[in-house]
Amino acid sequence: MKGSIYRRNCKCKKKRCTCGSTWTYKVDVGVNPTTGKRDQASKGDFRTRQEAEAALTALLNDLQQGTYQKESKILFKDFASEWIHLYEEEHNVKPGTIRIRHHKINKLIPYFAHMKIKDVTRKKYQEAINDLKEQGFAYNTLDGVHRTGKMIFRKAKAMGYIKVDPTEFTYLKRDKKSIEELEEQELPKYMEKEELALFLETAQSKGLEMDYLMFLVLSYTGMSVGELIALKWKDINFHTHTISITKTYYNPTINTVKYALVPPKTRRSKRTIIVDEMVIEALAIHRTNQQKMKQSFGESYHDGNFIFAKIDRFPGYSIIIKIVENRMARLLKIASLNEELTPHSLGHTYTSLLAEAIVGLEEIMDRLEHCDDNTTKNVYLHITEELKKEASQKFSQLMRSLL
């Protein structure tokens, strides 16, 4: 059984066409049992004759071995929709992850929506990624789109919808950085210990309800805001002075009553942190005050057992992330501190202060499982490098005093 390979010229009719000619193969694959006519399989858009020959050889081998399976005519947009449901079921991922995958798929839809998934070639896929790059999307965005694309097409191949994964060998173009940019590694914003002390003092003296406790817990644990507002009283062990982090708060619509508590992003993100006695004492005081508040509200209080519960509208429901962000912005302004800082900056501050206290990187990362590992390492290395310089200066001063 033989197939044929031929060259096809571009028909885009553009005056300055850069598409060039492509190669196509065609081969008989047997008799259709329904129509009694010969069936043919063909595929084009190969950049070189060698690529077309390799694909044809693979197909002929399948025919000879009896493992040939006709590729699906399903459109990309339809399979992408099918894949997202399979992905959600198979991986049991958080709603936020599904939302991100939808966002990445939408970047590919303009290129492939109405194409049969079997007709998406490596050339077409690479051109789509290159075009997104030319539109100005950041490398991280392109990487996310490509990772989603790879998962979709690999699943299609595993299900027998396609023979060749068009995402294989795709490369992402990186912008060349100048020597100055390479030498200057930008660090995330964080507070010095004196600034953190001022911030917490301001929260205690001029903060609104729960401000001091919120930012004390964030500062002394390094947990994320989502983990903070998901905390329930059962997560606090007043005897062992520990806080268990087992969930995070999810509420994309910012609707107080339509929230979800979901597992942290990784299994390692579930952790138990030993905290200072001062934090435990502040929590105990808050629990006593909250119990009195619950009694005053009676049945109108939504008893979800949340530590950081609302006391105005919808009493008992957890506060939302935006409240924590707004409260921090207010306190930073009052204290005349850097107003670009965010609650996330407190995690970086926590890293820097632990590093300054000579706590090992591995232990810090165990306590900060929600954070990006590279960011944590960058802050840690920056602080420890400063400590090394300080140690060197102290040694020099000591030697000078002896001379």
HELIX and SHEET records of a PDB file:
HELIX    1   1 ARG A   49  GLN A   65  1                                  17    
HELIX    2   2 PHE A   76  HIS A   91  1                                  16    
HELIX    3   3 PRO A   95  PHE A  112  1                                  18    
HELIX    4   4 ILE A  117  ASP A  119  5                                   3    
HELIX    5   5 ARG A  122  GLU A  134  1                                  13    
HELIX    6   6 TYR A  139  ALA A  158  1                                  20    
HELIX    7   7 ILE A  179  GLU A  183  1                                   5    
HELIX    8   8 LYS A  193  LYS A  206  1                                  14    
HELIX    9   9 ASP A  211  THR A  221  1                                  11    
HELIX   10  10 VAL A  225  ILE A  229  1                                   5    
HELIX   11  11 TRP A  233  ASP A  235  5                                   3    
HELIX   12  12 ARG A  267  SER A  269  5                                   3    
HELIX   13  13 GLU A  277  PHE A  297  1                                  21    
HELIX   14  14 GLY A  298  SER A  300  5                                   3    
HELIX   15  15 ILE A  321  ILE A  334  1                                  14    
HELIX   16  16 PRO A  343  GLU A  356  1                                  14    
HELIX   17  17 LEU A  361  ARG A  367  1                                   7    
HELIX   18  18 ASP A  373  LEU A  402  1                                  30    
SHEET    1   A 3 GLY A   3  ARG A   8  0                                        
SHEET    2   A 3 THR A  22  VAL A  31 -1                                        
SHEET    3   A 3 ARG A  38  PHE A  46 -1                                        
SHEET    1   B 3 ILE A 236  ASN A 237  0                                        
SHEET    2   B 3 THR A 242  ILE A 245 -1                                        
SHEET    3   B 3 ARG A 271  ILE A 274 -1                                        
SHEET    1   C 2 THR A 248  TYR A 250  0                                        
SHEET    2   C 2 ALA A 260  VAL A 262 -1                                        
END                                                                             
